[in-house]
Amino acid sequence: MMGYHQISGWWYLLAGIHIGLCVWGAINVRSGFFIKTLSSAQTTKKTVALTFDDGPLPEYTPRILDILKAHQVKAVFFCIGRHIPDNEDLLQRIHEEGHVIGNHSYCHDFWFDMYNWRRMELDLLNMNDMAENVLDVQPRLFRPPYGVTNPNLATAVRKTNMTAIGWNIRSLDTVAKDEQKLLEHILSKLKPGAVILLHDTCRITADILPALIEGIRQRGYELERVDKLLKIPAYA
């Protein structure tokens, strides 16, 4: 007969594995562990999408919009609700130039992942209301702050009838220092249906964007908006 201590050891091992899986699932936005997240398109067509997080802010968002317009590229901007006041004209410009406004939460608080589902739901709805007040459209695409998911967020996303959008190319532009290395990092990971995560709050992103677009096209890829790439509605 297996002894008590042996049984306890197995339970500790199973508990450790379970905790490890939960942590992996929470921080791996592509895993779908807690919530179905669309992070790429299943396609053989050489098409990729650019997405920008954390705006709108006046420092670099306008410059990025200028570059996208000059190169005739449409993107999705996952905006933070608390950045909209005093930047309504910038949000309007993003929308009018053919880009999609996505929901990146209202607060993007460091402790967002500790909220209960109801507080998360209210946060998402607050962001959507602010966007609707300015644009008369209600975002349906949602990108989790920090790319972290959990059961509470899964409930909030379901309650708000939103679609969670991840990525499969993380540029790491928020920590990058070397433009060439950043550019090579992104281009080396290109594959059909890829969703590229960038930030319209970083100078280095604006600096490399023209070369990034050119590099993507030189490799035979087309650029498409995420909603069209994934064949999903952008607004409710």
N, C-alpha and C positions, 0 to 999 in steps of 0.2 A: 504494500500500500504506500502510495506517495505521501510523504510526510507533510505536515502543515507548512513548514518553512519552504519546502519545494513548491507547494501550491502558491504560497505568497510570492515567491520569486517570479513565477510565471505571470501572476497578476501584475506585478510591478513592471515586468517586461512589456506586457500587452498595453498597460497604461502609458508607458513611455513611448511605445510605437504610436499609439493613438494621439498623444499630445504632439509628437513630431509631425504626424500627418496633418493635424489641424493647423499647426504653425506654417508648414509648407503650403497648405492650401490657402491660408489667409494672405500670405505675402506673394504668392504666385498668381498673378491676375489671370493667367491663361489656363489655370488648372480646372476651373469650373467646379471646384470643390464645394464651395458654399453657394455659388450663384452662377448661372449660365452667363458667361461673358464672351462677347464676340471680339476676337483679337486678331483675326485674319480672315481672308476669303479663301474658300476652297476652289481654286482655279488654276489652270495652266497658262492663262493669259498673263503676259508681263505687264501687270498693272499694279500700282501701289498707291497708298494714300498718305498724305501729310496731315498730322493733327497737332494742334498747339494748345497747351494747357496754361492756366493760371492768370490770364488776362481778364478783361482788357485794361491795359495800363498805358499811359501816354509816352513812356520812355522808348519802348521798342515796338509795340504793336503797330503804330502807324508806318514805321519803316518796313516791317515785315509785310504789311498790306501793300505797300508800294512795290515791293519786289514781286509778290505774287501776281499783282496786276500786270506788271511789266512782262512777266513770263507766262501770263494767261493760265494760272494755276488756281484751282479752287480747293479749299481746305475746310476742316472743321476746327472751330475754336471752342474748347471746353472752358467756359468762363466761370469765374468765382463771383457769386452774387454780391458780396460786399465791395467788389471793385467797380460795380456798375454806377453807383451814385457819383456824380461829377464826370463820368465817362460815358454818358448816354449817347453823345454824338459819335463816339468811337464804336460803341456797340452797334449803332445804326449803320455806320459805314461798313462794318464787317458784313452785316446782313445785306445791305444794298449792293455790295460788290460780288454777291453770289456765293458767299461762304455760309456755312451752317453754324448756328450757335448751339453748343451743347452745354449740359449742366455738369459743373464740377463742384457742386455743393454751394451753399451760400457762404459758409464760414471758412471752410478748409482748415478747421482747427486742428492743432496737433493732437488733441484728445478726441477727435471725431469718432474714431473707432471704438471708443469706450461709451458712446451714447447708447441709450436704449433705442429700440426700433421706432418708437413714436417720435422721439426727438430728431432722429435721422429723417424720418418722413417729413416733419415740419420744415427741416432745413432744406430739403430738396424742393419742397413746394414753394418755399420762400424765394429760392433762386428762380424757379419757373415763373412765379408771379412778377418778379422784377423784370424778367425778360419780356413777358407778355405785355406789361405796362408800356414798355418802350417800343416793342416791335409788333405787337398784336399777334404773336405766334408763341406757342408753348413748346419748349424743347422736350424731346422724347429720348434723346441720347444722353446717357449719363456715364461719366468716367469717375470711378471711385477715387477719392483723395488718397494720394500716396500709392494707389493701386492695391490697397488692402481691402479684403472682403471678410465678412463674418456672417453668422446667422441673422443678426439684427439688421445688417444692411440688406441681406437678401429679402427680408420681410418688407423693409422700407421701399425697395425697388419694385417689388411686386405690388405693394399697395398703391404706388404712384403710377403704375403701368408704364414704367420706363424700360429702356433696353441698355444694359451695361456694356460699355465698349472698353476693351483693353488695348493691347498692342503686342506685336511680336518683334519689333525692333525698338529697343530702348536706347535713345541716343546718348544719354548721360550728359546732355548739354549743360545741365545745372552745375556740374562739377568739372567740366572740361576746361582745360587751359590752353591747349594746343589746337589751333584751327585745323591743321592738316590731319592730325591724328583723329580728331572728331569726324572729319569728313570721311576718312578712310574707314573708320569704325562703322559708320552707317552704310556706306556703299558696299562694304564687304559682306554685309548681312542681307542684301537685297534678295528677294525671292518673290515669285508671283503671288499676288494677294496680300502682300505685307502691309501692315499698319505701322507707321513710324511715329514715335512719340517725340515731340519737340516742345519747347516752351517759348512763348512770345514775351517773356520777361528777361531774356538773356541776350546780352550784346553779342556773344560769340555765335549764337544762333542766327541772328540777323547778318552777321559778317560772313558766314559760310553759306547762307541760303542760296544765293545765285549759283555758286559752284555746285551745291548739292543738287539743285534742279537740273543743271546742265549735265552733271555726272549721271544722274538717274536716266535722263533721256539718251545720253551717249551709250548707255548699256542696253538700249532697246526697250526701256520701260516707258509706259504712259502713266500720268498722274491723274487720279480720280478722287472725288470726294468719298469719304467713308460710307455715307449712306447709300451712294450709288454702287460703290464697290461691294458692299455687303447686301445690297438690294433690300434695304429696310427704310421705313419712313423716318424722316428727320424730326418731324413735328407731330404733335397729337392732333 
